[in-house]
Amino acid sequence: TRMHVVDPEITNCKFEGSAGDAFQIINGLVNDVTFLLSHLTSADFSRTKFYNCNFDKSSLSGALFHKTALSNTSFVETLLPNADFADSLFEDTGAIYAHFTGSLFDRSTLSGVTMEGSDLSNAMFRHASLTHCAFIGCEWEGTSFKNATLRNCSFSTSVGKAHKDLCHALAEASSLTSVTVNGEIIGQ
């Protein structure tokens, strides 16, 4: 499927099972849209605002979400390796068992985000701002929070390698305020 749309307003649509490598929705407004079970390699969603959308069980390898706003959007069992979310805004968005390996969240703002069982290995949150976020049982190997600001965030991880990787990543943050790891406050 080839789709290239600039400045669209898309409401209450289904792109379920869509497939292609030239799927683009740029600088748009997307509300109540589902991309369930889609396979959109290197899709470009730059500068688009997503509200109440569903990307569950989709494959979006290398997708561009650059300067994108995502509000109340779902990523359950979604494959997003090497996706670019730089300079984006996430509000009340969830990711359960999603794969963000190697993805960029540089300079992004995450507020009210919940990620559970997700793989964030080698993800970059450099200069990002995270507030009221919860990360439960995620993988953190090679992840960077360099110069990031975290406020009122909680991390729950198994003791062992995942815990060690998380602590190493958080050590790079520029500010930790009321951050908890396995119930223990590490930032005041």
VORO-978125 format. One record per residue (C-alpha): residue number from 1; x, y, z; residue in three letters. Coordinates in nm, 3 decimals. Last residue first. Layout:
BEGIN
@seq: NUM px: X py: Y pz: Z type: ala $
...
END
This chain:
BEGIN
@seq: 188 px: 1.449 py: 1.379 pz: 4.581 type: gln $
@seq: 187 px: 1.574 py: 1.112 pz: 4.343 type: gly $
@seq: 186 px: 1.638 py: 0.746 pz: 4.420 type: ile $
@seq: 185 px: 1.315 py: 0.668 pz: 4.607 type: ile $
@seq: 184 px: 1.281 py: 0.294 pz: 4.667 type: glu $
@seq: 183 px: 0.957 py: 0.126 pz: 4.557 type: gly $
@seq: 182 px: 1.121 py: -0.099 pz: 4.297 type: asn $
@seq: 181 px: 1.290 py: 0.207 pz: 4.148 type: val $
@seq: 180 px: 1.127 py: 0.535 pz: 4.249 type: thr $
@seq: 179 px: 1.173 py: 0.883 pz: 4.106 type: val $
@seq: 178 px: 1.056 py: 1.171 pz: 4.323 type: ser $
@seq: 177 px: 1.272 py: 1.422 pz: 4.132 type: thr $
@seq: 176 px: 1.563 py: 1.297 pz: 3.918 type: leu $
@seq: 175 px: 1.753 py: 1.561 pz: 3.719 type: ser $
@seq: 174 px: 2.042 py: 1.550 pz: 3.470 type: ser $
@seq: 173 px: 1.990 py: 1.182 pz: 3.389 type: ala $
@seq: 172 px: 2.303 py: 0.974 pz: 3.318 type: glu $
@seq: 171 px: 2.270 py: 0.769 pz: 3.638 type: ala $
@seq: 170 px: 1.924 py: 0.665 pz: 3.517 type: leu $
@seq: 169 px: 2.075 py: 0.448 pz: 3.241 type: ala $
@seq: 168 px: 2.313 py: 0.269 pz: 3.481 type: his $
@seq: 167 px: 2.030 py: 0.211 pz: 3.729 type: cys $
@seq: 166 px: 1.815 py: 0.065 pz: 3.449 type: leu $
@seq: 165 px: 2.091 py: -0.170 pz: 3.327 type: asp $
@seq: 164 px: 2.152 py: -0.293 pz: 3.685 type: lys $
@seq: 163 px: 1.780 py: -0.359 pz: 3.738 type: his $
@seq: 162 px: 1.750 py: -0.546 pz: 3.406 type: ala $
@seq: 161 px: 2.063 py: -0.750 pz: 3.491 type: lys $
@seq: 160 px: 1.953 py: -0.863 pz: 3.833 type: gly $
@seq: 159 px: 1.654 py: -0.775 pz: 4.047 type: val $
@seq: 158 px: 1.339 py: -0.763 pz: 3.840 type: ser $
@seq: 157 px: 1.207 py: -0.423 pz: 3.742 type: thr $
@seq: 156 px: 0.958 py: -0.168 pz: 3.865 type: ser $
@seq: 155 px: 1.024 py: 0.190 pz: 3.763 type: phe $
@seq: 154 px: 0.824 py: 0.486 pz: 3.886 type: ser $
@seq: 153 px: 0.823 py: 0.844 pz: 3.764 type: cys $
@seq: 152 px: 0.734 py: 1.150 pz: 3.971 type: asn $
@seq: 151 px: 0.974 py: 1.376 pz: 3.780 type: arg $
@seq: 150 px: 1.245 py: 1.270 pz: 3.531 type: leu $
@seq: 149 px: 1.465 py: 1.518 pz: 3.346 type: thr $
@seq: 148 px: 1.696 py: 1.382 pz: 3.076 type: ala $
@seq: 147 px: 2.061 py: 1.489 pz: 3.034 type: asn $
@seq: 146 px: 2.158 py: 1.136 pz: 2.926 type: lys $
@seq: 145 px: 1.863 py: 0.900 pz: 2.979 type: phe $
@seq: 144 px: 2.033 py: 0.627 pz: 2.776 type: ser $
@seq: 143 px: 1.930 py: 0.264 pz: 2.718 type: thr $
@seq: 142 px: 2.209 py: 0.010 pz: 2.655 type: gly $
@seq: 141 px: 2.018 py: -0.276 pz: 2.821 type: glu $
@seq: 140 px: 1.689 py: -0.141 pz: 2.965 type: trp $
@seq: 139 px: 1.426 py: -0.417 pz: 2.940 type: glu $
@seq: 138 px: 1.087 py: -0.332 pz: 3.093 type: cys $
@seq: 137 px: 0.916 py: -0.499 pz: 3.390 type: gly $
@seq: 136 px: 0.693 py: -0.203 pz: 3.475 type: ile $
@seq: 135 px: 0.770 py: 0.152 pz: 3.360 type: phe $
@seq: 134 px: 0.537 py: 0.417 pz: 3.500 type: ala $
@seq: 133 px: 0.538 py: 0.782 pz: 3.393 type: cys $
@seq: 132 px: 0.422 py: 1.080 pz: 3.599 type: his $
@seq: 131 px: 0.663 py: 1.318 pz: 3.423 type: thr $
@seq: 130 px: 0.938 py: 1.239 pz: 3.170 type: leu $
@seq: 129 px: 1.135 py: 1.517 pz: 2.997 type: ser $
@seq: 128 px: 1.384 py: 1.415 pz: 2.728 type: ala $
@seq: 127 px: 1.737 py: 1.561 pz: 2.687 type: his $
@seq: 126 px: 1.855 py: 1.218 pz: 2.571 type: arg $
@seq: 125 px: 1.586 py: 0.948 pz: 2.592 type: phe $
@seq: 124 px: 1.769 py: 0.701 pz: 2.364 type: met $
@seq: 123 px: 1.656 py: 0.340 pz: 2.326 type: ala $
@seq: 122 px: 1.936 py: 0.080 pz: 2.326 type: asn $
@seq: 121 px: 1.707 py: -0.176 pz: 2.490 type: ser $
@seq: 120 px: 1.359 py: -0.036 pz: 2.550 type: leu $
@seq: 119 px: 1.184 py: -0.372 pz: 2.540 type: asp $
@seq: 118 px: 0.834 py: -0.346 pz: 2.685 type: ser $
@seq: 117 px: 0.696 py: -0.556 pz: 2.969 type: gly $
@seq: 116 px: 0.476 py: -0.266 pz: 3.077 type: glu $
@seq: 115 px: 0.502 py: 0.092 pz: 2.957 type: met $
@seq: 114 px: 0.275 py: 0.356 pz: 3.108 type: thr $
@seq: 113 px: 0.291 py: 0.720 pz: 2.995 type: val $
@seq: 112 px: 0.131 py: 0.992 pz: 3.207 type: gly $
@seq: 111 px: 0.355 py: 1.259 pz: 3.059 type: ser $
@seq: 110 px: 0.637 py: 1.199 pz: 2.810 type: leu $
@seq: 109 px: 0.809 py: 1.498 pz: 2.652 type: thr $
@seq: 108 px: 1.059 py: 1.434 pz: 2.374 type: ser $
@seq: 107 px: 1.406 py: 1.590 pz: 2.339 type: arg $
@seq: 106 px: 1.545 py: 1.254 pz: 2.221 type: asp $
@seq: 105 px: 1.293 py: 0.968 pz: 2.217 type: phe $
@seq: 104 px: 1.491 py: 0.761 pz: 1.967 type: leu $
@seq: 103 px: 1.427 py: 0.390 pz: 1.914 type: ser $
@seq: 102 px: 1.706 py: 0.129 pz: 1.928 type: gly $
@seq: 101 px: 1.476 py: -0.140 pz: 2.062 type: thr $
@seq: 100 px: 1.122 py: -0.002 pz: 2.106 type: phe $
@seq: 99 px: 0.947 py: -0.340 pz: 2.126 type: his $
@seq: 98 px: 0.599 py: -0.337 pz: 2.279 type: ala $
@seq: 97 px: 0.489 py: -0.580 pz: 2.550 type: tyr $
@seq: 96 px: 0.238 py: -0.321 pz: 2.672 type: ile $
@seq: 95 px: 0.274 py: 0.038 pz: 2.554 type: ala $
@seq: 94 px: 0.044 py: 0.307 pz: 2.687 type: gly $
@seq: 93 px: -0.024 py: 0.673 pz: 2.617 type: thr $
@seq: 92 px: -0.159 py: 0.925 pz: 2.865 type: asp $
@seq: 91 px: 0.029 py: 1.206 pz: 2.690 type: glu $
@seq: 90 px: 0.330 py: 1.159 pz: 2.460 type: phe $
@seq: 89 px: 0.485 py: 1.464 pz: 2.291 type: leu $
@seq: 88 px: 0.751 py: 1.436 pz: 2.022 type: ser $
@seq: 87 px: 1.090 py: 1.605 pz: 1.966 type: asp $
@seq: 86 px: 1.245 py: 1.274 pz: 1.860 type: ala $
@seq: 85 px: 1.005 py: 0.980 pz: 1.822 type: phe $
@seq: 84 px: 1.220 py: 0.800 pz: 1.563 type: asp $
@seq: 83 px: 1.154 py: 0.426 pz: 1.537 type: ala $
@seq: 82 px: 1.458 py: 0.196 pz: 1.540 type: asn $
@seq: 81 px: 1.254 py: -0.106 pz: 1.643 type: pro $
@seq: 80 px: 0.882 py: -0.031 pz: 1.673 type: leu $
@seq: 79 px: 0.708 py: -0.369 pz: 1.697 type: leu $
@seq: 78 px: 0.371 py: -0.333 pz: 1.869 type: thr $
@seq: 77 px: 0.257 py: -0.587 pz: 2.128 type: glu $
@seq: 76 px: 0.016 py: -0.326 pz: 2.265 type: val $
@seq: 75 px: 0.091 py: 0.030 pz: 2.142 type: phe $
@seq: 74 px: -0.213 py: 0.238 pz: 2.242 type: ser $
@seq: 73 px: -0.277 py: 0.611 pz: 2.203 type: thr $
@seq: 72 px: -0.437 py: 0.832 pz: 2.466 type: asn $
@seq: 71 px: -0.249 py: 1.130 pz: 2.325 type: ser $
@seq: 70 px: 0.037 py: 1.107 pz: 2.075 type: leu $
@seq: 69 px: 0.185 py: 1.432 pz: 1.943 type: ala $
@seq: 68 px: 0.445 py: 1.402 pz: 1.665 type: thr $
@seq: 67 px: 0.765 py: 1.605 pz: 1.618 type: lys $
@seq: 66 px: 0.929 py: 1.302 pz: 1.449 type: his $
@seq: 65 px: 0.706 py: 0.993 pz: 1.448 type: phe $
@seq: 64 px: 0.918 py: 0.830 pz: 1.180 type: leu $
@seq: 63 px: 0.882 py: 0.453 pz: 1.154 type: ala $
@seq: 62 px: 1.197 py: 0.238 pz: 1.140 type: gly $
@seq: 61 px: 1.005 py: -0.083 pz: 1.204 type: ser $
@seq: 60 px: 0.634 py: -0.017 pz: 1.239 type: leu $
@seq: 59 px: 0.494 py: -0.367 pz: 1.287 type: ser $
@seq: 58 px: 0.145 py: -0.370 pz: 1.432 type: ser $
@seq: 57 px: -0.002 py: -0.571 pz: 1.719 type: lys $
@seq: 56 px: -0.176 py: -0.264 pz: 1.860 type: asp $
@seq: 55 px: -0.135 py: 0.073 pz: 1.681 type: phe $
@seq: 54 px: -0.459 py: 0.216 pz: 1.823 type: asn $
@seq: 53 px: -0.554 py: 0.584 pz: 1.822 type: cys $
@seq: 52 px: -0.735 py: 0.795 pz: 2.081 type: asn $
@seq: 51 px: -0.572 py: 1.119 pz: 1.959 type: tyr $
@seq: 50 px: -0.280 py: 1.131 pz: 1.715 type: phe $
@seq: 49 px: -0.133 py: 1.467 pz: 1.612 type: lys $
@seq: 48 px: 0.097 py: 1.454 pz: 1.307 type: thr $
@seq: 47 px: 0.430 py: 1.639 pz: 1.272 type: arg $
@seq: 46 px: 0.598 py: 1.332 pz: 1.120 type: ser $
@seq: 45 px: 0.390 py: 1.017 pz: 1.065 type: phe $
@seq: 44 px: 0.630 py: 0.858 pz: 0.815 type: asp $
@seq: 43 px: 0.612 py: 0.479 pz: 0.774 type: ala $
@seq: 42 px: 0.950 py: 0.304 pz: 0.758 type: ser $
@seq: 41 px: 0.790 py: -0.042 pz: 0.743 type: thr $
@seq: 40 px: 0.412 py: -0.033 pz: 0.776 type: leu $
@seq: 39 px: 0.279 py: -0.376 pz: 0.873 type: his $
@seq: 38 px: -0.066 py: -0.322 pz: 1.021 type: ser $
@seq: 37 px: -0.228 py: -0.557 pz: 1.274 type: leu $
@seq: 36 px: -0.438 py: -0.276 pz: 1.426 type: leu $
@seq: 35 px: -0.387 py: 0.068 pz: 1.264 type: phe $
@seq: 34 px: -0.695 py: 0.211 pz: 1.432 type: thr $
@seq: 33 px: -0.818 py: 0.569 pz: 1.409 type: val $
@seq: 32 px: -1.011 py: 0.761 pz: 1.675 type: asp $
@seq: 31 px: -0.854 py: 1.099 pz: 1.580 type: asn $
@seq: 30 px: -0.573 py: 1.174 pz: 1.334 type: val $
@seq: 29 px: -0.478 py: 1.539 pz: 1.272 type: leu $
@seq: 28 px: -0.211 py: 1.574 pz: 1.007 type: gly $
@seq: 27 px: 0.134 py: 1.720 pz: 0.950 type: asn $
@seq: 26 px: 0.241 py: 1.412 pz: 0.752 type: ile $
@seq: 25 px: 0.054 py: 1.086 pz: 0.702 type: ile $
@seq: 24 px: 0.288 py: 0.867 pz: 0.501 type: gln $
@seq: 23 px: 0.282 py: 0.496 pz: 0.409 type: phe $
@seq: 22 px: 0.559 py: 0.415 pz: 0.162 type: ala $
@seq: 21 px: 0.671 py: 0.073 pz: 0.286 type: asp $
@seq: 20 px: 0.345 py: -0.116 pz: 0.274 type: gly $
@seq: 19 px: 0.085 py: -0.310 pz: 0.465 type: ala $
@seq: 18 px: -0.253 py: -0.226 pz: 0.613 type: ser $
@seq: 17 px: -0.408 py: -0.493 pz: 0.834 type: gly $
@seq: 16 px: -0.646 py: -0.251 pz: 1.000 type: glu $
@seq: 15 px: -0.637 py: 0.100 pz: 0.850 type: phe $
@seq: 14 px: -0.965 py: 0.182 pz: 1.018 type: lys $
@seq: 13 px: -1.119 py: 0.527 pz: 1.027 type: cys $
@seq: 12 px: -1.296 py: 0.739 pz: 1.292 type: asn $
@seq: 11 px: -1.138 py: 1.072 pz: 1.199 type: thr $
@seq: 10 px: -0.866 py: 1.172 pz: 0.953 type: ile $
@seq: 9 px: -0.777 py: 1.540 pz: 0.908 type: glu $
@seq: 8 px: -0.507 py: 1.557 pz: 0.644 type: pro $
@seq: 7 px: -0.219 py: 1.807 pz: 0.613 type: asp $
@seq: 6 px: -0.011 py: 1.591 pz: 0.376 type: val $
@seq: 5 px: -0.119 py: 1.245 pz: 0.258 type: val $
@seq: 4 px: 0.104 py: 0.986 pz: 0.093 type: his $
@seq: 3 px: -0.028 py: 0.633 pz: 0.075 type: met $
@seq: 2 px: 0.133 py: 0.341 pz: -0.096 type: arg $
@seq: 1 px: 0.000 py: 0.000 pz: 0.000 type: thr $
END
